[in-house]
Amino acid sequence: MTLTSRGGEIVRSDAIGWSDIETKTPMRTDTLFRIASMSKPITSVAAMMLVEEGKIALDDPISNWAPELSDLVVLRDPAGPIEDTVPARRAITIEDLLTHRSGIAYAPFSEGPLKQAYEQRLGDPGMNRLSVDAWLAALATLPLAYQPGERFHYGHSTDVLGFLIGRVEGKPFRRVLQERIFAPLGMHDTDFWLPLEKRCRLASLYAYQELSEALVKVETEMYDEPPAYTPGEAGSFPRQVIIIASRVCS
């Protein structure tokens, strides 16, 4: 899909190809797409808005709003036994979350016992039925992969950042994004879930299968109503993530 605008006016907009290969459903200019990890910059924009307003600072410890994440421990070896830990040398800060230097990991990007522990305690990072409080409490039972600030390590940092934004604002993170970013920009259908009446416009998701050298459709579960778990990073997982939409199916 392409779009060219000049002076705020759309000059040309094209949609090419199929939104579903099997049914040969043509791509349209109002086709919906999952944006996955592109949710991260949206979450980061919301965080920096709060920084500008003086509600948070980059060097603030996140335990100010997430006491569950106080007194953390760190693995001696990121691939070693889950019980072999040392105390964190300092608290995780807002900046650590923004730069993925918090030491918080992902199951898919972890090694050894930590990978299994993440899977067991946090569940699916994309489609999750836990409440925000329950998810943060579960995360607090896991050791960090690295000391805060020590190195970049791709993980759930932006998820935590989004949930902290909600706590700072005293409302669900989803609502913060709607009020501060989506509504002012006219992104009225951008959300963490997709109503049933709009799903006919959602582009199918495909994964490349090396063995057959072909694209294989990935069937995904979807929420029936707005979820409590709204991950600010949305991850690289082809599941429930922020959806960009425009209008109801015709």
C-alpha positions as CSV (number, residue, x, y, z in Angstrom):
1,M,0.0,0.0,0.0
2,T,1.2,3.5,-0.8
3,L,0.0,7.0,0.0
4,T,1.3,10.4,-1.2
5,S,0.1,13.6,0.3
6,R,0.8,17.3,-0.4
7,G,-0.2,20.1,1.9
8,G,-2.3,17.8,4.0
9,E,-4.3,16.5,1.0
10,I,-4.0,13.0,-0.3
11,V,-2.7,13.1,-3.9
12,R,-2.6,9.4,-4.6
13,S,-3.4,6.2,-2.6
14,D,-2.9,2.7,-4.0
15,A,-3.5,-0.8,-2.7
16,I,-1.9,-3.7,-4.5
17,G,-2.0,-7.5,-4.0
18,W,-4.1,-9.7,-1.8
19,S,-5.1,-9.3,1.9
20,D,-5.8,-13.1,1.8
21,I,-3.9,-15.2,-0.7
22,E,-6.2,-18.3,-0.5
23,T,-9.4,-16.4,-1.2
24,K,-7.8,-13.9,-3.5
25,T,-9.3,-11.0,-1.5
26,P,-7.9,-7.8,-2.9
27,M,-6.0,-5.4,-0.7
28,R,-8.0,-2.2,-0.2
29,T,-7.0,1.2,1.1
30,D,-9.1,0.5,4.2
31,T,-7.6,-3.0,4.9
32,L,-6.6,-3.4,8.5
33,F,-3.1,-4.5,9.6
34,R,-1.5,-5.6,12.8
35,I,1.4,-3.2,13.7
36,A,3.1,-5.5,16.2
37,S,6.3,-3.9,17.6
38,M,5.5,-0.5,16.0
39,S,3.4,-0.1,19.1
40,K,6.6,0.6,21.0
41,P,7.2,4.1,19.6
42,I,3.6,4.9,20.4
43,T,4.1,3.9,24.0
44,S,7.3,5.8,24.2
45,V,5.6,9.0,22.9
46,A,3.1,8.7,25.7
47,A,5.9,8.3,28.2
48,M,7.8,11.4,26.9
49,M,4.6,13.4,27.1
50,L,4.5,12.6,30.8
51,V,8.2,13.6,31.1
52,E,7.4,16.9,29.4
53,E,4.6,17.5,31.9
54,G,6.9,16.7,34.9
55,K,4.8,13.8,36.0
56,I,7.8,11.4,35.6
57,A,11.5,11.8,35.0
58,L,13.9,9.6,33.0
59,D,15.9,8.8,36.2
60,D,12.9,8.0,38.3
61,P,12.9,4.4,39.7
62,I,10.0,2.5,38.4
63,S,9.3,1.1,41.8
64,N,7.7,4.5,42.6
65,W,4.6,3.2,40.6
66,A,5.4,-0.5,40.6
67,P,6.4,-1.5,44.1
68,E,6.2,-5.1,43.0
69,L,9.4,-4.5,41.1
70,S,11.4,-3.4,44.2
71,D,14.2,-5.5,45.6
72,L,14.9,-7.3,42.4
73,V,17.6,-10.0,41.9
74,V,19.8,-10.7,38.9
75,L,21.0,-14.0,37.4
76,R,24.8,-14.6,37.8
77,D,24.6,-16.3,34.4
78,P,21.7,-15.4,32.0
79,A,21.6,-19.0,30.9
80,G,22.2,-20.4,34.4
81,P,20.0,-21.8,37.2
82,I,17.1,-19.6,38.0
83,E,18.0,-19.7,41.8
84,D,21.6,-18.5,41.3
85,T,21.1,-14.8,41.7
86,V,22.7,-11.6,43.2
87,P,20.8,-8.5,44.3
88,A,20.3,-5.8,41.7
89,R,22.9,-3.0,42.1
90,R,20.3,-0.3,41.5
91,A,16.7,0.2,40.7
92,I,15.3,0.1,37.2
93,T,14.6,3.6,35.8
94,I,12.1,4.9,33.3
95,E,15.1,5.4,30.9
96,D,16.1,1.8,31.3
97,L,12.6,0.8,30.1
98,L,12.7,3.2,27.2
99,T,16.1,1.8,26.0
100,H,15.6,-1.9,26.9
101,R,18.4,-1.8,29.4
102,S,16.2,-2.8,32.4
103,G,17.4,-6.5,32.5
104,I,13.8,-7.6,31.9
105,A,13.7,-10.3,29.3
106,Y,11.4,-12.1,26.9
107,A,11.0,-15.9,26.8
108,P,11.9,-16.1,23.1
109,F,15.1,-14.1,23.6
110,S,16.2,-15.9,26.8
111,E,18.3,-19.0,27.3
112,G,18.2,-21.9,29.7
113,P,15.9,-22.0,32.7
114,L,14.9,-18.3,32.4
115,K,13.2,-19.0,29.1
116,Q,10.9,-21.7,30.6
117,A,10.3,-19.6,33.7
118,Y,9.0,-16.7,31.6
119,E,6.7,-19.0,29.7
120,Q,5.3,-20.6,32.8
121,R,4.8,-17.5,34.9
122,L,3.8,-14.9,32.4
123,G,2.0,-16.9,29.7
124,D,1.5,-15.8,26.2
125,P,3.1,-12.4,25.7
126,G,0.7,-11.5,23.0
127,M,-2.7,-13.0,24.0
128,N,-3.0,-12.9,27.8
129,R,-5.9,-13.1,30.2
130,L,-4.0,-11.7,33.2
131,S,-4.9,-8.4,34.8
132,V,-2.2,-5.7,34.8
133,D,-1.6,-6.2,38.6
134,A,-1.4,-10.0,38.3
135,W,1.0,-9.7,35.3
136,L,3.3,-7.3,37.1
137,A,3.2,-9.5,40.2
138,A,4.2,-12.5,38.2
139,L,7.0,-10.6,36.5
140,A,8.3,-9.6,39.9
141,T,8.9,-13.3,40.7
142,L,11.4,-13.6,37.9
143,P,15.1,-12.6,38.1
144,L,16.5,-10.0,35.7
145,A,18.8,-11.4,33.0
146,Y,21.3,-8.5,33.5
147,Q,21.9,-5.7,35.9
148,P,19.8,-2.6,35.3
149,G,21.6,-0.3,32.8
150,E,24.3,-2.9,32.1
151,R,23.3,-3.7,28.5
152,F,20.6,-3.7,25.9
153,H,18.4,-6.8,26.0
154,Y,15.2,-7.0,24.1
155,G,12.3,-7.8,26.5
156,H,9.1,-6.8,28.2
157,S,10.4,-3.3,29.1
158,T,7.9,-1.4,27.0
159,D,5.1,-3.5,28.4
160,V,6.1,-2.4,31.9
161,L,6.4,1.2,30.7
162,G,2.8,1.1,29.3
163,F,1.4,-0.3,32.5
164,L,3.3,2.4,34.6
165,I,1.9,5.1,32.3
166,G,-1.6,3.8,33.3
167,R,-0.7,3.9,37.0
168,V,0.7,7.4,36.7
169,E,-2.4,8.7,35.0
170,G,-4.8,6.7,37.2
171,K,-6.5,5.0,34.3
172,P,-6.1,2.0,31.9
173,F,-3.1,2.4,29.6
174,R,-5.5,1.8,26.6
175,R,-7.6,4.8,27.6
176,V,-4.4,7.0,28.0
177,L,-3.4,6.3,24.4
178,Q,-7.0,6.9,23.2
179,E,-7.2,10.3,24.9
180,R,-3.7,11.6,24.4
181,I,-2.7,10.2,21.0
182,F,-5.3,8.4,19.0
183,A,-8.3,10.8,19.4
184,P,-6.3,14.0,18.8
185,L,-4.7,12.5,15.7
186,G,-8.0,11.2,14.3
187,M,-6.9,7.6,14.8
188,H,-10.4,6.7,16.0
189,D,-10.1,3.0,15.2
190,T,-6.6,2.3,16.5
191,D,-6.9,-0.1,19.4
192,F,-5.7,-3.2,21.2
193,W,-8.6,-5.2,19.9
194,L,-10.8,-5.5,16.8
195,P,-14.6,-5.4,17.0
196,L,-16.4,-8.3,15.2
197,E,-17.9,-6.0,12.5
198,K,-14.5,-4.9,11.3
199,R,-12.7,-8.3,11.1
200,C,-13.7,-8.9,7.5
201,R,-11.2,-6.1,6.7
202,L,-8.2,-7.6,8.6
203,A,-5.4,-8.7,6.4
204,S,-4.5,-12.4,6.9
205,L,-1.2,-13.1,8.7
206,Y,1.4,-15.3,7.0
207,A,4.7,-16.8,8.1
208,Y,7.5,-18.0,5.8
209,Q,8.1,-21.8,6.1
210,E,11.7,-22.6,5.1
211,L,11.0,-26.3,4.5
212,S,8.4,-25.7,1.8
213,E,9.8,-22.2,0.9
214,A,6.2,-21.0,1.0
215,L,4.0,-18.6,3.0
216,V,1.7,-20.3,5.5
217,K,-1.3,-18.6,7.0
218,V,-1.1,-18.1,10.8
219,E,-4.5,-18.5,12.5
220,T,-4.7,-16.3,15.6
221,E,-7.1,-16.0,18.5
222,M,-8.8,-12.7,19.1
223,Y,-10.4,-11.0,22.1
224,D,-14.2,-10.7,22.1
225,E,-14.0,-7.5,24.1
226,P,-11.3,-5.0,25.1
227,P,-8.7,-6.8,27.2
228,A,-7.2,-5.7,30.5
229,Y,-3.8,-6.8,29.3
230,T,-2.7,-4.2,26.8
231,P,1.0,-4.7,26.1
232,G,2.7,-1.4,25.2
233,E,5.3,-3.2,23.1
234,A,2.9,-5.6,21.4
235,G,6.0,-7.7,20.7
236,S,7.0,-9.4,17.5
237,F,4.3,-12.0,18.1
238,P,1.5,-12.5,15.6
239,R,-1.3,-12.4,18.1
240,Q,-3.3,-9.7,19.7
241,V,-1.6,-6.3,19.1
242,I,-2.6,-2.8,18.3
243,I,-4.8,-2.8,15.2
244,I,-5.0,0.1,12.8
245,A,-8.4,0.5,11.3
246,S,-10.5,3.2,9.6
247,R,-14.2,2.4,9.2
248,V,-16.7,-0.4,9.5
249,C,-17.0,-3.0,6.6
250,S,-19.3,-2.0,3.8
